Amino acid sequence: MSHNPFRGARRTVSGLATALLALAGPLAASPLTAAAATGTGQVSTVTYTTAEQTAALSYWTPARMKQVSRAVDLGPTGPLSKPWTGKAVPSIGRLFFVDSRGQDTWCTASAVTSENHSVIMTAAHCARLGSSPVNTYSDIVFVPGYTKGKTPYGRYAVKATKTPRSWAEDTVNDIAAMVVATPAYGQRLTDAVGAQAIAFGRPAGARVTAFGYPATTPQRGEELLYCAGTSQRAPEGEWRVLCDLGGGASGGPWLADFDSATGKGTVVSVNSHGAGDGGSPMYGPMLDNTAQAVYDAAQHG
């Protein structure tokens, strides 16, 4: 996935969560500092002005997207990760941004049902650094249905990110909801690309399909990959599933009840971290009351 959730003494995180950050070159200037960060109750919010949204869209040209893909090679794609060759799933896409170190990088995100038709779900470490409230990310752009340099549904600038305060302060609850801006003369996100359902409080044990854009070879983030398996309860409020999606897949949805004929399912978690080698488990947060607060803050935003 994109980068290290920096869970400190609680867990040594590697592979999925760390590799992309470690290997992505400093391809951009330092992040913008004008974004407004606030916190209310359980949720921390970062907002981006219209000018910052416009700058993000100008920054993430097709050429730059290809450049960041070429800059990272995490080794061979694992045996459990397969290219998605079924019906197109335009609600899943790449999430490009500049991190707190000024590095170009990416995660994965998915559009979900929401009152404002403009919410995507991803991992909190794709929005801001954990245990560091001031280190938020900039130039965030969601590209639904991205494949091999093509952006068939356009690009959507992120105008607000919502993460648990527990993530910003203590690196707990690796879940984020983001609100995207509607392009000029365009449709709201889920009106254009559809949406995945989302559910909170479900128990582990369901079969899930996890999607992402890992930086492994030969795809290098240019194709959507997936793993499928049965979710299991894990410590510290997480689930795990046998999957070897690599760095860049962070934030990709875990879809229960996934129907390959329609490309639809229900988001029950997102890719958070894992070892990234063949057969090793991947972890994702349970979507609990905190996750629902984050989602609600975004869908009413």
C-alpha positions as CSV (number, residue, x, y, z in Angstrom):
1,M,0.0,0.0,0.0
2,S,1.1,3.5,0.2
3,H,3.1,4.0,3.3
4,N,3.9,3.1,6.9
5,P,1.1,3.6,9.4
6,F,3.9,4.1,12.0
7,R,2.3,2.0,14.7
8,G,5.5,2.3,16.7
9,A,5.9,-0.3,19.5
10,R,2.4,-1.7,18.9
11,R,3.4,-3.5,15.7
12,T,6.3,-3.6,13.2
13,V,4.7,-3.0,9.9
14,S,6.3,-3.9,6.6
15,G,5.6,-4.7,3.0
16,L,2.1,-3.5,2.1
17,A,2.2,-0.5,4.3
18,T,5.8,0.6,4.1
19,A,7.4,-0.2,0.8
20,L,6.0,2.5,-1.4
21,L,6.9,5.2,0.9
22,A,10.4,3.9,1.3
23,L,11.0,3.6,-2.5
24,A,9.0,6.5,-4.0
25,G,11.4,9.3,-5.0
26,P,11.0,12.9,-3.9
27,L,9.3,13.8,-7.2
28,A,7.5,16.9,-5.9
29,A,7.8,20.0,-3.9
30,S,6.7,20.1,-0.2
31,P,3.0,19.8,0.4
32,L,0.8,22.9,0.4
33,T,0.4,24.4,3.8
34,A,-2.9,26.3,3.3
35,A,-5.2,23.3,3.9
36,A,-7.3,23.9,6.9
37,A,-7.2,21.1,9.6
38,T,-9.9,20.9,12.3
39,G,-11.1,18.3,14.7
40,T,-14.6,17.7,16.1
41,G,-15.4,14.8,18.5
42,Q,-14.1,11.6,17.0
43,V,-13.3,13.0,13.6
44,S,-10.4,15.1,12.2
45,T,-11.0,17.1,9.1
46,V,-8.7,18.6,6.5
47,T,-10.2,20.9,3.9
48,Y,-8.8,22.1,0.6
49,T,-9.7,25.4,-1.1
50,T,-11.0,25.6,-4.6
51,A,-7.6,27.0,-5.6
52,E,-5.9,24.0,-4.1
53,Q,-8.2,21.6,-5.8
54,T,-7.5,23.2,-9.1
55,A,-3.8,23.0,-8.4
56,A,-4.1,19.3,-7.6
57,L,-5.8,18.6,-10.9
58,S,-3.1,20.6,-12.8
59,Y,-0.4,18.8,-10.9
60,W,-1.6,15.2,-11.6
61,T,-1.2,15.1,-15.3
62,P,-1.3,11.7,-17.1
63,A,2.5,12.0,-17.5
64,R,3.0,12.5,-13.8
65,M,0.8,9.5,-13.0
66,K,2.9,7.4,-15.3
67,Q,6.1,8.8,-13.8
68,V,5.2,7.9,-10.3
69,S,4.3,4.4,-11.5
70,R,7.7,4.0,-13.1
71,A,9.5,5.3,-10.0
72,V,8.5,2.3,-7.8
73,D,9.1,-1.5,-8.3
74,L,8.3,-3.7,-5.3
75,G,9.3,-6.9,-7.0
76,P,7.1,-9.6,-8.5
77,T,3.4,-9.6,-8.0
78,G,2.5,-12.4,-5.5
79,P,0.8,-15.6,-6.4
80,L,-2.4,-14.7,-4.6
81,S,-2.8,-11.3,-6.5
82,K,-4.5,-11.6,-9.8
83,P,-5.3,-9.0,-12.5
84,W,-9.0,-8.1,-12.5
85,T,-10.3,-9.2,-15.9
86,G,-14.0,-9.2,-15.2
87,K,-16.6,-6.5,-15.6
88,A,-15.1,-3.0,-15.2
89,V,-15.4,-1.6,-11.7
90,P,-15.3,2.1,-12.2
91,S,-16.1,2.9,-8.6
92,I,-12.6,1.7,-7.6
93,G,-9.6,3.9,-8.6
94,R,-6.2,5.2,-7.9
95,L,-5.7,7.9,-5.3
96,F,-2.8,10.1,-6.1
97,F,-1.3,12.6,-3.6
98,V,1.8,14.3,-2.3
99,D,2.8,13.0,1.2
100,S,4.2,14.8,4.2
101,R,7.7,14.3,2.9
102,G,6.9,16.0,-0.4
103,Q,6.9,12.7,-2.3
104,D,4.5,11.8,-5.1
105,T,2.7,8.5,-4.3
106,W,-0.6,6.8,-4.5
107,C,-3.1,4.6,-2.7
108,T,-6.4,2.9,-3.8
109,A,-9.9,4.1,-2.9
110,S,-13.5,3.3,-3.7
111,A,-16.7,5.3,-4.3
112,V,-19.5,4.4,-1.9
113,T,-23.1,5.2,-1.5
114,S,-23.6,8.5,0.3
115,E,-26.1,11.4,0.7
116,N,-23.9,13.8,-1.2
117,H,-22.9,11.2,-3.9
118,S,-19.3,12.3,-3.4
119,V,-17.6,10.0,-0.8
120,I,-14.7,7.7,-1.3
121,M,-13.3,5.3,1.3
122,T,-9.6,4.6,1.8
123,A,-7.0,4.1,4.6
124,A,-6.2,6.9,7.0
125,H,-2.5,6.6,6.2
126,C,-3.5,7.7,2.7
127,A,-4.7,11.0,4.1
128,R,-2.3,11.9,6.8
129,L,0.6,10.7,8.9
130,G,-0.4,8.8,12.1
131,S,0.4,10.2,15.5
132,S,1.3,13.5,13.9
133,P,-1.7,15.9,13.7
134,V,0.1,18.5,11.6
135,N,1.4,16.2,8.9
136,T,-1.5,16.0,6.4
137,Y,-1.1,15.4,2.7
138,S,-1.8,17.6,-0.3
139,D,-2.7,17.5,-4.0
140,I,-5.1,14.6,-3.6
141,V,-6.9,13.4,-6.7
142,F,-9.1,10.3,-7.2
143,V,-9.1,8.7,-10.6
144,P,-12.0,6.2,-10.9
145,G,-11.5,3.2,-13.2
146,Y,-7.8,4.0,-13.8
147,T,-6.1,1.5,-16.1
148,K,-2.9,1.7,-18.0
149,G,-2.7,5.4,-18.0
150,K,-6.3,5.9,-19.0
151,T,-8.8,8.0,-17.0
152,P,-12.1,7.0,-18.6
153,Y,-14.2,8.8,-16.0
154,G,-12.0,11.8,-15.5
155,R,-10.3,13.0,-12.3
156,Y,-11.8,14.2,-9.1
157,A,-10.0,16.6,-6.7
158,V,-10.5,15.9,-3.0
159,K,-12.0,18.8,-1.1
160,A,-12.0,17.3,2.4
161,T,-10.6,14.3,4.2
162,K,-12.2,12.8,7.3
163,T,-10.1,10.5,9.6
164,P,-10.5,9.3,13.2
165,R,-8.9,11.7,15.7
166,S,-7.4,8.5,17.1
167,W,-5.4,8.1,13.9
168,A,-4.1,11.6,13.9
169,E,-3.1,11.4,17.6
170,D,-2.3,7.7,18.2
171,T,-2.2,5.8,14.9
172,V,-5.3,3.8,15.7
173,N,-8.2,3.1,13.3
174,D,-6.7,3.2,9.8
175,I,-9.8,4.3,7.9
176,A,-10.6,7.5,6.0
177,A,-13.5,9.0,4.1
178,M,-12.9,11.7,1.5
179,V,-15.3,14.1,-0.2
180,V,-14.5,14.8,-3.8
181,A,-15.5,18.0,-5.7
182,T,-17.8,17.7,-8.7
183,P,-15.9,18.7,-11.8
184,A,-17.1,21.8,-13.8
185,Y,-19.8,20.7,-16.2
186,G,-19.6,17.2,-14.8
187,Q,-21.6,14.8,-12.7
188,R,-21.2,14.0,-9.0
189,L,-18.9,11.1,-8.5
190,T,-21.3,8.2,-7.8
191,D,-23.8,9.5,-10.5
192,A,-20.9,9.1,-13.0
193,V,-19.3,5.8,-11.8
194,G,-21.7,4.1,-9.5
195,A,-21.1,3.2,-5.9
196,Q,-20.3,0.3,-3.6
197,A,-22.5,-0.3,-0.6
198,I,-20.9,0.1,2.8
199,A,-21.7,-1.7,6.1
200,F,-20.6,-1.2,9.7
201,G,-20.5,-3.6,12.6
202,R,-20.4,-6.8,10.5
203,P,-18.6,-9.8,12.1
204,A,-15.6,-11.4,10.5
205,G,-16.0,-14.6,8.7
206,A,-17.4,-13.5,5.4
207,R,-15.7,-14.2,2.1
208,V,-14.2,-10.9,0.8
209,T,-12.6,-9.7,-2.4
210,A,-9.9,-7.2,-1.8
211,F,-8.9,-4.8,-4.6
212,G,-5.9,-2.5,-5.2
213,Y,-3.3,-1.0,-7.4
214,P,0.0,-2.4,-6.1
215,A,3.4,-1.3,-7.3
216,T,4.5,-4.8,-7.9
217,T,5.9,-6.0,-11.3
218,P,4.7,-6.2,-14.0
219,Q,1.7,-4.0,-13.3
220,R,3.5,-1.2,-11.3
221,G,0.2,0.4,-10.3
222,E,-1.2,0.5,-13.8
223,E,-3.7,-2.3,-13.4
224,L,-6.4,-3.3,-10.8
225,L,-5.5,-6.5,-9.0
226,Y,-7.4,-8.5,-6.4
227,C,-7.3,-11.3,-3.9
228,A,-10.2,-13.3,-2.4
229,G,-10.5,-15.1,0.8
230,T,-12.4,-15.5,4.1
231,S,-11.9,-12.7,6.6
232,Q,-10.8,-13.6,10.2
233,R,-10.9,-11.6,13.4
234,A,-7.4,-10.2,14.3
235,P,-6.2,-8.4,17.4
236,E,-6.5,-4.6,18.0
237,G,-9.9,-4.2,16.2
238,E,-8.7,-5.5,12.8
239,W,-9.5,-8.3,10.4
240,R,-7.1,-10.3,8.3
241,V,-7.3,-12.2,5.0
242,L,-4.7,-14.3,3.1
243,C,-3.6,-11.8,0.4
244,D,-0.3,-10.5,-0.9
245,L,-1.3,-7.3,-2.6
246,G,1.7,-5.0,-2.4
247,G,2.4,-1.4,-1.7
248,G,0.0,1.0,-3.5
249,A,-3.0,-1.1,-2.7
250,S,-3.6,0.7,0.6
251,G,-7.1,1.8,1.0
252,G,-8.5,-0.6,-1.5
253,P,-11.9,-2.0,-0.6
254,W,-12.7,-5.4,1.0
255,L,-16.0,-6.3,-0.7
256,A,-18.3,-8.8,0.8
257,D,-21.1,-10.3,-1.3
258,F,-19.1,-9.3,-4.4
259,D,-20.9,-10.1,-7.7
260,S,-18.4,-10.3,-10.5
261,A,-21.2,-10.0,-13.0
262,T,-22.2,-6.5,-11.7
263,G,-18.9,-5.4,-10.2
264,K,-20.8,-4.6,-7.0
265,G,-20.4,-5.6,-3.3
266,T,-20.4,-4.2,0.2
267,V,-17.3,-2.4,1.7
268,V,-16.6,-4.0,5.1
269,S,-12.9,-3.0,5.4
270,V,-10.0,-1.5,3.5
271,N,-6.4,-2.7,2.9
272,S,-4.3,-1.4,5.7
273,H,-1.0,-3.3,6.2
274,G,0.6,-6.7,5.8
275,A,3.9,-8.5,5.0
276,G,3.2,-8.4,1.3
277,D,4.9,-11.8,0.6
278,G,3.1,-14.8,-0.8
279,G,0.5,-16.2,1.5
280,S,1.0,-13.7,4.3
281,P,-2.1,-12.1,5.8
282,M,-3.2,-8.6,5.0
283,Y,-4.9,-6.6,7.7
284,G,-7.8,-4.1,7.6
285,P,-9.8,-2.2,10.2
286,M,-13.2,-3.4,11.4
287,L,-15.7,-0.7,10.4
288,D,-16.9,0.1,13.9
289,N,-18.7,3.2,15.4
290,T,-15.6,5.3,14.8
291,A,-15.5,4.4,11.1
292,Q,-19.2,5.2,10.8
293,A,-18.6,8.6,12.4
294,V,-15.9,9.3,9.8
295,Y,-18.2,8.2,7.0
296,D,-21.2,10.2,8.3
297,A,-19.1,13.3,8.6
298,A,-18.1,12.9,4.9
299,Q,-21.5,12.1,3.5
300,H,-23.0,15.2,5.2
301,G,-20.1,17.4,4.1
